[in-house]
Each structure stands twice: as C-alpha cells, then as structure tokens.
C-alpha cells in the first residue's frame, strides 16, 4: 500500500476510535471562523495556501460553510503562479473523549481564479483532523488532507497530500 494511502487510513481509524466515547460536543447553531495555513511539496513542485472559512454547526456532528483561499504554486518547471479559490466544505465532528479534543473528517470543493485558474479548473480534498480546544470559544486545528486539482486544457491533474494547521474562533 502506498505511503499516502496508508497514512490516510491510519489517521481515519485513529479518528474513528477517538469518537467512540461521549463528552461535550459543539453546540448546534454555533458559528466557526477558521484560518488555516499549509505548505505542500508535491510531485510537480511546492504550494503555499492560506485559507479562511465560516462554518455553521448544523447539528452536534454536522458542519458546513463557504471557504476562500489564496494559493501560490511554485512548479518544478515553469513560472510561479498564484490565485484565489472559492468553494465550500463539510465536516463531520465526532463525539470526544475529553472536552479539549474534537476529531473530525470532511471534504472541500473549490473553483480557482487568477493565474492558478488558468492551470486548474477545480479542486477537491478529503481530510481528517483534530481540534484542540483552548477554551470555550477558540481552538488550534491540525488536519491531514489529500487533494486533487483538475487540470485545465492539456494540464495534467495534480494530486497532493499535506498537513494544515490553523486556528478557530467560535461565536
């Protein structure tokens, strides 16, 4: 089994096992303002992405909302390109062992604009992560993701796996 798939599988099993016990959960109706940063080195070069999202906790487990991000791709061949992505996300928040940890899995769909939009039409990502609640209204986040960008025209699709870190503010 390739390392990327094995890593995602291990993370998925760990998140599922963490979700078995019950504890306090995110409250329905809560909004989450989240900011993330990722640095990815893929087979085609490197990518830096900064994103922000606004999520609504629809139930204690389900969360969705819009996302906007800025990406800068530095390919191994060719010029550096940057662009903005607009899209949406969905998270499934698991029940937790302690009040401080909230494991989650989710997905994201984005459309690209700018120079990056000339290379890729859209992107889809799946991920698993963990929120470390630093209080009732804030959290530190980390998640492992696998993303595929759909190439535009004769540009090949781009697969990448990486780690994202960020903060959340709940209101």
Secondary structure, 3 states (H helix, E strand, C coil): CCHHHHHHHHHHHHHHHHCCCCCCCCCCCCEEEEEEEEEEEECCEEEEEEEEEEEEECCCCEEEEEEEEEEEEEECCCCCEEEEEEEEEEEEECCCCCCCEEEEEEEEEEEEEEHHHHHEEEEEEEEEEEEEECCCCEEEEEEEEEEEEEECCCCCCEEEEEEEEEEEEEC
